[in-house]
Amino acid sequence: MVKAPLSGRVKTRLGREIGVVAATAFYRRASQQIVRRLASDPRWETILAVTPDWARSAPFWPGDVGRIGQGGGNLGGRMQRLMDGAGPGPVIVVGTDIPEMSRWHIADAFRLLGNHQAVLGPAGDGGYWLVGLKRVPRVLRIFERVRWSSPHALADTMRNIDDVQVAETATLRDVDTRDDHLQLNARAGRLILPPRSSNA
């Protein structure tokens, strides 16, 4: 699921803390990197579910990746529509504001769906960054009565599927606040800085 990276329309909570321009730039970079990373893997088909719907034809997206509109409704209704409308086989839905998401995480979630009906990737704030359904023998309806954008989203969703086998994959942090943004930059810095010289 991806939003058109328009100023003031994405990462609004983050924008209130670090500024709209910086928040929009973060989302633009993060979403582009995630789309490139996931779409290049031949083990699955990547489709961008775009909002608003008119942005399917906008120049933000790679030309070789399929695009559909999310349609209207709340987040749960839009995710259920994606689950209902997809072709045969398991489906995984992720957001595009989780910079640490890797192809390994997606492959692990598909692996877990081999012997579970559903898989969730918890986020540190009580929500989740990934949801997947096996979709056989039926497509589960798991997004009703969920308090979205709250610390209860994961627990509410789990209550909707407590009668089937559910797996959890890695917990990742989404970037909603200034502190999230600073911690992400600190982790990235540790990854890319060269080791200190023994002569230093």
C-alpha positions as CSV (number, residue, x, y, z in Angstrom):
1,M,0.0,0.0,0.0
2,V,1.5,3.3,-1.1
3,K,0.4,6.9,-1.0
4,A,1.2,9.5,-3.6
5,P,4.1,11.4,-1.9
6,L,2.4,14.8,-1.9
7,S,3.4,17.5,0.6
8,G,1.0,17.6,3.5
9,R,-0.7,14.3,2.5
10,V,1.8,11.8,3.9
11,K,3.4,11.2,7.3
12,T,1.3,14.1,8.7
13,R,2.2,13.2,12.4
14,L,5.9,13.2,11.5
15,G,5.4,16.4,9.6
16,R,4.1,18.2,12.7
17,E,7.4,17.4,14.5
18,I,10.1,17.7,11.8
19,G,8.3,19.8,9.2
20,V,6.2,18.9,6.2
21,V,9.0,19.2,3.7
22,A,11.3,16.9,5.6
23,A,8.5,14.4,6.3
24,T,7.4,14.3,2.7
25,A,11.1,13.8,1.6
26,F,11.5,10.9,4.0
27,Y,8.4,9.2,2.7
28,R,9.3,9.7,-0.9
29,R,12.8,8.1,-0.3
30,A,11.5,5.3,1.9
31,S,8.7,4.3,-0.5
32,Q,10.9,4.4,-3.6
33,Q,13.5,2.2,-1.9
34,I,11.0,-0.3,-0.6
35,V,9.2,-0.6,-4.0
36,R,12.5,-1.2,-5.8
37,R,13.7,-3.7,-3.2
38,L,10.5,-5.8,-3.2
39,A,9.6,-5.5,-6.9
40,S,13.0,-6.9,-7.9
41,D,12.5,-10.2,-6.2
42,P,11.1,-12.9,-8.6
43,R,9.7,-15.1,-5.8
44,W,6.5,-13.0,-5.7
45,E,4.5,-10.5,-7.8
46,T,4.6,-6.9,-6.4
47,I,1.6,-4.7,-7.0
48,L,1.2,-1.2,-5.8
49,A,-2.1,-0.4,-4.2
50,V,-2.1,3.4,-4.7
51,T,-4.1,6.1,-2.9
52,P,-5.6,8.4,-4.1
53,D,-6.8,6.3,-7.0
54,W,-6.0,8.9,-9.6
55,A,-2.3,8.6,-8.7
56,R,-2.1,5.2,-10.3
57,S,-1.0,7.0,-13.5
58,A,1.3,9.6,-11.7
59,P,5.0,9.6,-12.5
60,F,6.1,8.5,-9.0
61,W,6.1,4.8,-9.6
62,P,8.3,2.4,-11.6
63,G,6.8,1.7,-15.0
64,D,7.3,-2.1,-14.7
65,V,5.3,-2.5,-11.5
66,G,1.5,-3.1,-11.6
67,R,-0.7,-0.6,-10.0
68,I,-4.3,-0.7,-8.7
69,G,-6.3,1.9,-6.7
70,Q,-7.1,1.3,-3.0
71,G,-10.6,2.6,-3.3
72,G,-12.5,4.3,-0.5
73,G,-13.2,3.5,3.1
74,N,-11.0,3.1,6.2
75,L,-7.8,1.2,6.2
76,G,-9.4,-2.1,7.2
77,G,-11.9,-1.8,4.3
78,R,-9.2,-1.0,1.8
79,M,-7.0,-4.0,3.0
80,Q,-10.0,-6.3,2.9
81,R,-10.7,-5.2,-0.7
82,L,-7.1,-6.1,-1.6
83,M,-7.4,-9.5,0.0
84,D,-10.8,-10.2,-1.7
85,G,-9.7,-9.0,-5.1
86,A,-6.3,-10.6,-5.6
87,G,-5.6,-13.6,-7.7
88,P,-5.2,-17.2,-6.4
89,G,-2.8,-17.9,-3.6
90,P,-1.5,-16.2,-0.4
91,V,-1.4,-12.4,-0.2
92,I,0.8,-10.2,1.9
93,V,0.1,-6.5,2.3
94,V,2.7,-4.1,3.6
95,G,3.0,-0.3,4.0
96,T,5.8,1.7,2.5
97,D,7.1,3.6,5.5
98,I,9.1,0.8,7.1
99,P,12.7,1.5,5.9
100,E,14.1,-1.6,7.6
101,M,11.8,-4.0,5.7
102,S,13.8,-6.4,3.6
103,R,13.1,-9.1,1.1
104,W,14.0,-11.6,3.8
105,H,11.0,-10.4,5.9
106,I,8.6,-10.9,3.0
107,A,10.0,-14.4,2.3
108,D,9.7,-15.3,5.9
109,A,6.1,-14.2,6.0
110,F,5.2,-16.3,3.0
111,R,7.0,-19.2,4.6
112,L,4.9,-18.9,7.7
113,L,1.8,-18.9,5.6
114,G,2.7,-22.4,4.6
115,N,1.2,-23.8,7.8
116,H,-0.7,-20.8,9.2
117,Q,-3.9,-19.1,8.0
118,A,-2.6,-15.6,8.8
119,V,0.7,-13.8,9.5
120,L,1.2,-10.4,11.2
121,G,4.3,-8.3,11.5
122,P,4.0,-6.3,14.7
123,A,5.2,-2.7,14.9
124,G,6.6,-1.2,18.1
125,D,3.6,1.1,18.6
126,G,0.9,-1.5,18.9
127,G,0.0,-1.6,15.2
128,Y,1.5,-3.8,12.5
129,W,3.5,-3.3,9.4
130,L,2.6,-6.5,7.5
131,V,-0.5,-8.7,7.3
132,G,-0.8,-11.8,5.2
133,L,-3.6,-14.4,4.6
134,K,-3.4,-17.8,3.2
135,R,-6.9,-17.3,1.7
136,V,-7.8,-21.0,1.6
137,P,-10.3,-22.5,2.2
138,R,-11.7,-19.0,2.4
139,V,-10.7,-15.4,2.6
140,L,-10.8,-14.4,6.3
141,R,-12.4,-11.1,7.3
142,I,-10.1,-9.8,10.0
143,F,-10.2,-6.0,9.8
144,E,-13.6,-5.2,11.3
145,R,-13.9,-3.3,14.6
146,V,-10.2,-2.4,14.6
147,R,-9.1,0.8,16.2
148,W,-6.7,2.0,13.5
149,S,-3.9,4.4,14.2
150,S,-4.0,3.4,17.9
151,P,-1.9,1.1,20.2
152,H,-4.8,-1.4,19.9
153,A,-4.7,-2.2,16.2
154,L,-2.7,-5.4,16.5
155,A,-4.7,-6.7,19.5
156,D,-8.0,-5.9,17.9
157,T,-7.0,-7.7,14.7
158,M,-5.8,-10.7,16.7
159,R,-9.2,-10.9,18.4
160,N,-10.8,-11.2,14.9
161,I,-8.7,-14.3,14.1
162,D,-8.4,-16.1,17.4
163,D,-10.0,-19.2,15.9
164,V,-7.3,-19.9,13.3
165,Q,-3.5,-20.4,13.3
166,V,-1.7,-17.1,13.3
167,A,2.0,-16.5,13.1
168,E,4.0,-13.4,13.9
169,T,7.1,-12.4,11.9
170,A,9.7,-9.8,13.0
171,T,8.8,-6.7,14.9
172,L,9.8,-3.6,12.9
173,R,9.6,0.1,13.6
174,D,7.5,2.5,11.5
175,V,8.6,6.1,11.4
176,D,5.8,8.3,12.8
177,T,7.6,10.6,15.3
178,R,10.8,12.7,15.5
179,D,12.3,10.1,17.9
180,D,11.6,7.4,15.3
181,H,13.3,9.4,12.6
182,L,16.3,10.2,14.8
183,Q,16.7,6.5,15.8
184,L,16.4,5.4,12.2
185,N,19.2,7.9,11.2
186,A,21.4,6.7,14.1
187,R,21.0,3.1,13.0
188,A,21.7,3.9,9.4
189,G,24.8,5.8,10.5
190,R,26.1,2.9,12.4
191,L,25.6,0.7,9.3
192,I,27.4,2.9,6.8
193,L,30.3,4.5,8.8
194,P,33.6,2.7,8.2
195,P,35.4,1.1,11.2
196,R,37.7,3.3,13.1
197,S,41.4,3.1,12.3
198,S,43.5,1.4,14.9
199,N,45.7,4.6,14.7
200,A,42.9,6.9,15.6
